Amino acid sequence: MAGTGSMSASNISPSPTSRRMTGKVAVVTGSTQGLGEMIARQFVAEGATGIVLTGRNRARGEKVKSALERAGTKVVFVEADLAQVDSAKKIMAATDESFGRIDTLVNSAAITDRGTILDTTPEFFDQMMAINLTLCCNH
């Protein structure tokens, strides 16, 4: 999957066939790399007015933020670990303060791993569920 270094600001240009995000504000969790980053870039290409990026890695978040801002979109980065319930509150507060609304929410933050019923610890299972499922359903 393409990462942060794969697209430059010059690769982000309005889509000639779709402007469905024109004037919209989107929150994209897990948007400092991979699928979440590509979703945020696509929203900018489709005319989004504002994007809230979230992720655990500040350096990657700031790099993506810079690229999207060069394309002319207002972007806010919120450093957040979605294993912590307070992170969702922090993201929503920053979005409200910066834009006053949310039109689109994409929960792309996730962790993955492989294991069996014999070698997956209850702690790791709880962490995976907190990030991948619980948090998005509680707020």
N, C-alpha and C positions, 0 to 999 in steps of 0.2 A: 504494500500500500504506500502511496506517495506520502512523504512527510513534509515538514516545515520548509526544507530547502528546495523542494521540487517546483514551487511556483513563485514567481516574482510578481511584484505589483503590476508589471506590464501584462501578465497573463490574466489579470482580473479585469475584464471589460464587460460592459453591459451585454446581456444576452439579446441578440436581435429578435429571437422568437418568443421570449418570455420575460415579462416585467412584473410577474405576480407578487413580488416582494416590495414593489414600489411603495414608499412611505411607511413600511412596516418596521417594527422593532422585534428582534429575535434574541432569545437567550439560547445558547448552544453549550451544553455541558460537555466536558471532555474535548474541548475544541483547540487544545494546544498541539494536537498531532492527529494523524490518521483520519478516520472517518469524520470525526467532529470538526476537524480543521477544514476538510473538503466541503462539508455542509455549510460552514460559515462563509467560505469563499464563494460558494454557489449562491448563497443568499445575497452577497454583495453584488455579484454579477447580475442578479435579477432585480437589483434596485433597492435593497434594504436601506433604510434611513439610519438605523442603529443596530449594532450587534453587541451583545454581552458575551464575551469569551470566558470560559472557566477552565481551570485545571490546577494540578498540583505543582507544576514546574513554572516558576515565574519567568525565567529566561526564555523558554519556548513561548509562553503566553505573550510576552512583550514583543517577541519577534513576529508572531502572527499578527498581533495588534498593529504593529508598524506597517506591515504589508497591506493590511486591509484599509488603514487610514490613508495610505498613499493612493488608494483607489477612490477616495472621496467619501468614505462612510465614517460616521462617528462610531468609535469602538471603545468599549470599556473592558478591561481585563480584571477579573476577580480571582485571586488565588484561593482555591478551595479544595478541600479533601472531602469528598462526598460520603466518606465513611462516618463523618461527623454531622449530626443533625443540624447543628448551628450553622453549618456551611450553606445550607439551603436558604436559611433566613438572611445570611450575609449577601448571597447572590440576589435575592429578591429586593433587599433594601437598596443595594447599589443600582439595580435596574430602575427601581422606582425613583430614586434620587436623580439619576441621569436622564431618564426618558419619560417617567410618569406613567408608563404602561408597558404591557407585553402583548404582542400580537401573536407570536409564535414561540413555542418552547420545544426544543429538541433535547431529549435526555440521551446523549451519546456517551456519557461517562460510564465506564465499566472496567472491571478487571476480569481476566480469564485465567484459568489454570486447568489442569487435568488431574484427576485422581480417582481413586476407587473408594468405595464405602469403608475399606479397611485402612486407607492411608490419608484420608481427608480429616483434618482435625475439626472439632466443633468450632474452635475459634476462627479458623480460616473460612469455614462455611458461613458463619455469622458475618464475617467481614464482607465476603462476596455478596451475600444477600443484602447487606446494608447499602453497599455501593450500587449494585445492579438493580435492586428492586424496591426495597423498603423506603428509601429516602424519596424516590420519585412519587410514591403513592401516599406519603404522609403530608405533603404540603401543596 
